[in-house]
Amino acid sequence: MMTFQSVILAALGTGALLAPLHAQTTLKDAYRDSFRIGAALGRQFYSGNDPAGAALVAAQFDSITPENDLKWEHVHPTPQGFNFDPADRYVEFGEKNHMFIVGHCLVWHSQTPRWVFQDDQGKEVGRDELLRRMHDHIAAVVGRYKGRINGWDVVNEALNEDGTLRRSPWQRIIGDDYIAKAFEYAHEADPKAELYYNEYSIENEPKRKGCVELIRKLLAAGIPVKAVGMQGHYNMEWPGVDQVDATIAAFAALGVKVNITELDIDVLPRVRPGNTADVNARAEATAAANPYTAGLPPEKQRALADRYAALFQVFLKHRDAITRVTFWGVTDKGSWLNNWPMRGRTNYPLLFDREGKPKPAFDAVIAVAKSAR
């Protein structure tokens, strides 16, 4: 696998100086003929509170995903009504900048208010009532942005690590067909929108097999799944590029597209066993788990660049299957990995540093695109 330096040299020509490439092109331009390059946005980027960040997003990306403002707890916090203002601004930002706009996410076991699953007395509702609430929520949210939001993460993280269905309130109350129902309701609300299933850790074989079987069953039932989202919450060792390659190929073989939906690379020491992106995971805060508070050492910057270069080589190999690669965040400062699975860590998982400046990893990703031409 090519290293950062060899990729740069291949892009610039043998013997060329290792000059930064970011003055020459942008992410979206470098990959324009291969797949969209996206970023997940916090509210500051489209509320007017971070104009420099908004300009960076507009310059570098041609697709956007909202980090939180279309999740149930934010857009539909109470039974009495919706809070659409932040989501409206998000969509307007994408339209203004001619971007592919993603909605995230309609049905998830996390960040869903407790009232969704309970009646007025606090008792668990039945199947029919929960299906009605799901239908009405999806009809209202997807319907509001019909023809404006291009694709939706319809169901998020429905699987356990062994590939079985998670015993979420959705599954426990409605049954296994809650996934199919969510897709049916979303398609009904906007027949032209692309619909996705989104999941983490499906690079691991047991979970991948479970996800392949889930998508196979949905497709056989006529459910319009356009793409599977591989979240891409990776670290420096996991997954191997062979695992990423095999996972993309497995879903492409089903006839669905693949999106890399939440890409970032955790450079800090692992503090939990296994490889999970469960937002509820927690670990004890220790100094050993937060070693780079003064900055990422040059050798670690180079290792991160190599890691990103290797991954993007795999993505380009599968450019016929992949339609979008989205980073979960814009700069290191705003990454969720600074506070997961413990608060207060200083992480460096993205292509832009805390000041919004391109890192060596950015140059590596650009160079991969150039070397493939």
CORMO-V962820 format. One record per residue. RES is the residue in three letters. OMEGA is omega in degrees with one decimal (none if undefined). D_LAST is the distance of its C-alpha to the last C-alpha in Angstrom with 1 decimal. Layout:
BEGIN
<<RES;OMEGA;D_LAST> <RES;OMEGA;D_LAST>>
END
This chain:
BEGIN
<<MET;-176.7;17.5> <MET;175.7;15.6> <THR;177.6;17.6> <PHE;-176.8;16.9> <GLN;-178.7;17.5> <SER;176.7;15.4> <VAL;178.5;12.3> <ILE;-179.7;13.3> <LEU;178.3;13.8> <ALA;-179.0;10.6> <ALA;-173.7;8.9> <LEU;-176.9;11.8> <GLY;-177.2;12.8> <THR;177.4;15.7> <GLY;-179.3;18.8> <ALA;176.4;17.5> <LEU;179.0;19.7> <LEU;179.0;18.9> <ALA;177.2;19.1> <PRO;-177.8;18.6> <LEU;-171.4;15.3> <HIS;175.8;17.2> <ALA;-173.5;18.6> <GLN;-174.8;15.3> <THR;177.7;14.1> <THR;179.0;15.4> <LEU;-175.6;14.7> <LYS;177.9;15.0> <ASP;-179.0;12.8> <ALA;-175.5;9.9> <TYR;-174.7;10.3> <ARG;-178.2;11.9> <ASP;-176.6;10.0> <SER;179.1;10.6> <PHE;176.9;14.1> <ARG;174.8;16.6> <ILE;-173.9;17.3> <GLY;175.2;21.1> <ALA;171.5;24.0> <ALA;-172.4;27.6> <LEU;164.9;30.0> <GLY;-173.0;33.5> <ARG;-175.9;36.1> <GLN;-176.1;35.9> <PHE;-177.7;32.6> <TYR;177.3;34.2> <SER;-175.4;37.8> <GLY;-176.9;37.6> <ASN;-178.5;38.4> <ASP;-177.1;35.1> <PRO;178.0;33.8> <ALA;177.2;31.5> <GLY;178.6;29.9> <ALA;178.3;29.7> <ALA;176.9;27.9> <LEU;178.7;25.3> <VAL;-178.3;24.8> <ALA;-178.0;24.5> <ALA;-168.3;21.9> <GLN;-168.7;19.6> <PHE;175.6;20.1> <ASP;174.4;20.2> <SER;178.8;22.5> <ILE;176.0;25.7> <THR;176.8;28.2> <PRO;177.8;31.7> <GLU;-171.6;32.9> <ASN;-162.7;36.5> <ASP;171.5;37.7> <LEU;171.5;37.4> <LYS;-169.8;38.8> <TRP;-174.5;42.3> <GLU;-179.4;44.3> <HIS;-174.1;42.8> <VAL;-176.9;42.8> <HIS;-170.1;45.9> <PRO;-178.3;47.9> <THR;178.0;51.4> <PRO;-173.3;52.8> <GLN;-176.4;54.1> <GLY;-175.6;50.9> <PHE;173.8;47.3> <ASN;-173.4;45.6> <PHE;-171.7;42.8> <ASP;178.5;42.6> <PRO;179.2;39.8> <ALA;175.9;37.8> <ASP;179.8;38.4> <ARG;176.6;37.0> <TYR;-179.4;33.9> <VAL;178.3;33.3> <GLU;177.7;34.2> <PHE;179.0;31.6> <GLY;178.9;28.8> <GLU;-179.9;30.0> <LYS;-176.1;30.4> <ASN;173.2;26.8> <HIS;-176.2;25.5> <MET;169.0;24.3> <PHE;-170.5;24.2> <ILE;-179.4;27.5> <VAL;172.9;28.4> <GLY;-176.4;32.0> <HIS;-7.8;32.9> <CYS;-170.3;35.1> <LEU;-176.2;38.0> <VAL;-177.9;39.7> <TRP;178.8;39.7> <HIS;-179.4;42.5> <SER;179.5;41.9> <GLN;173.0;42.4> <THR;-176.1;44.6> <PRO;-178.7;48.1> <ARG;-176.4;51.0> <TRP;-177.8;52.8> <VAL;-174.0;50.3> <PHE;-173.7;51.8> <GLN;173.6;55.4> <ASP;-175.7;58.3> <ASP;179.6;60.7> <GLN;180.0;62.6> <GLY;177.9;59.6> <LYS;-178.2;59.7> <GLU;178.5;56.7> <VAL;179.1;56.1> <GLY;-176.7;55.9> <ARG;-174.9;53.2> <ASP;-179.2;54.0> <GLU;179.8;54.2> <LEU;174.4;50.9> <LEU;178.4;49.2> <ARG;179.9;50.8> <ARG;176.6;49.5> <MET;-179.0;46.0> <HIS;-175.9;46.1> <ASP;177.4;47.5> <HIS;-178.5;45.1> <ILE;179.6;42.0> <ALA;-178.3;43.6> <ALA;-174.3;44.2> <VAL;179.5;40.9> <VAL;179.9;38.5> <GLY;179.7;40.9> <ARG;-175.7;40.9> <TYR;178.6;37.1> <LYS;-179.8;36.9> <GLY;-178.8;34.2> <ARG;171.3;32.9> <ILE;-170.5;31.6> <ASN;-178.5;28.7> <GLY;-176.0;28.9> <TRP;162.6;31.5> <ASP;-172.6;31.7> <VAL;178.9;34.9> <VAL;-174.6;36.0> <ASN;167.8;35.0> <GLU;-178.1;35.7> <ALA;-172.3;38.3> <LEU;168.3;38.0> <ASN;-178.4;39.7> <GLU;178.9;38.0> <ASP;177.6;39.5> <GLY;176.3;38.0> <THR;179.4;41.3> <LEU;177.2;41.8> <ARG;178.1;42.7> <ARG;176.9;46.4> <SER;174.1;45.6> <PRO;178.2;48.3> <TRP;-177.5;46.2> <GLN;-175.9;46.4> <ARG;-175.8;49.9> <ILE;-175.9;51.4> <ILE;-173.4;49.5> <GLY;-175.6;48.4> <ASP;-176.2;45.2> <ASP;178.3;44.6> <TYR;-179.8;44.0> <ILE;178.2;40.3> <ALA;-179.6;40.6> <LYS;179.8;42.9> <ALA;177.8;40.6> <PHE;178.4;37.9> <GLU;-178.6;40.5> <TYR;179.4;41.8> <ALA;179.1;38.4> <HIS;177.4;37.5> <GLU;-176.9;41.0> <ALA;177.4;40.5> <ASP;-175.6;37.1> <PRO;-177.1;36.2> <LYS;-179.1;32.9> <ALA;172.5;31.6> <GLU;-176.6;29.1> <LEU;-172.2;31.0> <TYR;164.5;29.8> <TYR;-171.5;31.4> <ASN;-174.6;30.4> <GLU;175.5;31.2> <TYR;174.0;30.8> <SER;178.3;30.9> <ILE;169.5;30.0> <GLU;175.5;27.8> <ASN;-168.5;31.3> <GLU;-178.7;32.4> <PRO;-179.4;35.8> <LYS;176.9;34.5> <ARG;179.9;31.5> <LYS;178.5;33.9> <GLY;-179.9;36.1> <CYS;176.4;33.4> <VAL;-179.5;32.1> <GLU;177.3;35.8> <LEU;-179.0;36.3> <ILE;178.3;33.4> <ARG;179.9;34.5> <LYS;179.0;38.0> <LEU;179.8;37.0> <LEU;179.9;34.9> <ALA;179.1;37.9> <ALA;178.6;40.2> <GLY;179.9;38.1> <ILE;-171.6;36.9> <PRO;175.2;33.8> <VAL;-178.7;31.4> <LYS;-175.1;28.0> <ALA;171.3;26.2> <VAL;176.9;27.0> <GLY;168.7;26.3> <MET;-171.1;25.5> <GLN;177.9;26.7> <GLY;172.1;24.9> <HIS;-170.7;27.7> <TYR;169.4;26.8> <ASN;-172.7;28.1> <MET;-179.3;27.1> <GLU;-175.0;28.3> <TRP;-9.3;28.2> <PRO;171.6;26.5> <GLY;-179.5;24.9> <VAL;176.6;21.2> <ASP;176.5;22.8> <GLN;178.2;25.0> <VAL;179.4;22.2> <ASP;-177.3;20.4> <ALA;-178.5;23.7> <THR;176.8;24.7> <ILE;-178.6;21.7> <ALA;-178.0;22.2> <ALA;-179.7;26.0> <PHE;176.0;25.8> <ALA;179.3;23.2> <ALA;176.7;25.7> <LEU;-177.9;28.3> <GLY;175.8;26.4> <VAL;175.3;25.8> <LYS;179.0;22.7> <VAL;170.7;22.0> <ASN;166.4;21.9> <ILE;-160.4;21.6> <THR;-172.3;24.4> <GLU;-169.5;25.9> <LEU;167.2;23.5> <ASP;-177.7;25.1> <ILE;179.3;25.8> <ASP;-178.2;29.4> <VAL;-176.0;29.7> <LEU;179.4;33.5> <PRO;178.6;35.8> <ARG;-176.7;36.3> <VAL;177.7;39.8> <ARG;175.8;40.1> <PRO;178.5;39.8> <GLY;-178.2;37.2> <ASN;-175.4;34.0> <THR;171.7;34.9> <ALA;179.0;34.0> <ASP;-176.0;37.5> <VAL;-179.2;38.3> <ASN;179.8;42.0> <ALA;179.8;41.4> <ARG;176.5;43.3> <ALA;-179.0;43.8> <GLU;179.0;46.2> <ALA;177.1;45.1> <THR;177.4;45.3> <ALA;-179.3;44.3> <ALA;-179.5;42.5> <ALA;-176.2;40.2> <ASN;-168.6;39.3> <PRO;-170.6;38.6> <TYR;-177.7;36.2> <THR;-178.9;38.4> <ALA;-179.5;37.9> <GLY;-179.5;34.1> <LEU;-178.8;31.4> <PRO;-177.9;31.6> <PRO;-179.5;28.7> <GLU;176.4;28.3> <LYS;174.2;28.1> <GLN;179.8;25.5> <ARG;178.7;23.4> <ALA;177.6;24.1> <LEU;177.5;23.1> <ALA;177.6;19.8> <ASP;-178.4;19.3> <ARG;178.6;20.5> <TYR;178.7;18.1> <ALA;-179.6;15.1> <ALA;-180.0;16.4> <LEU;-178.0;17.0> <PHE;170.9;13.7> <GLN;176.8;12.2> <VAL;179.4;14.8> <PHE;179.8;14.3> <LEU;175.7;10.6> <LYS;-177.0;12.2> <HIS;-176.2;14.7> <ARG;177.8;12.8> <ASP;-179.7;15.1> <ALA;-175.2;18.1> <ILE;178.6;17.4> <THR;-176.5;18.1> <ARG;169.5;18.7> <VAL;-177.3;18.5> <THR;174.7;21.6> <PHE;180.0;22.9> <TRP;-177.6;26.7> <GLY;-178.2;27.6> <VAL;179.2;26.2> <THR;178.3;27.6> <ASP;-177.6;29.3> <LYS;-175.2;32.7> <GLY;-176.3;32.6> <SER;176.4;31.4> <TRP;-176.9;33.9> <LEU;172.6;33.5> <ASN;-176.0;35.7> <ASN;-179.7;38.6> <TRP;-3.1;37.8> <PRO;173.6;39.5> <MET;-176.9;41.6> <ARG;168.8;42.1> <GLY;176.4;41.4> <ARG;177.0;38.6> <THR;-174.2;36.0> <ASN;-172.7;32.6> <TYR;-166.2;29.1> <PRO;-169.5;26.8> <LEU;-175.2;24.3> <LEU;-179.5;21.7> <PHE;-176.3;24.3> <ASP;-174.9;27.6> <ARG;176.6;31.0> <GLU;-179.9;30.9> <GLY;179.7;27.6> <LYS;179.5;25.7> <PRO;178.1;22.2> <LYS;172.9;22.5> <PRO;177.6;20.6> <ALA;175.3;19.3> <PHE;179.9;17.7> <ASP;-179.8;15.9> <ALA;-179.4;14.8> <VAL;176.4;13.4> <ILE;-177.0;11.5> <ALA;176.5;10.2> <VAL;179.1;9.1> <ALA;-178.9;6.8> <LYS;-177.7;5.6> <SER;-178.9;5.6> <ALA;-177.1;3.8> <ARG;none;0.0>>
END
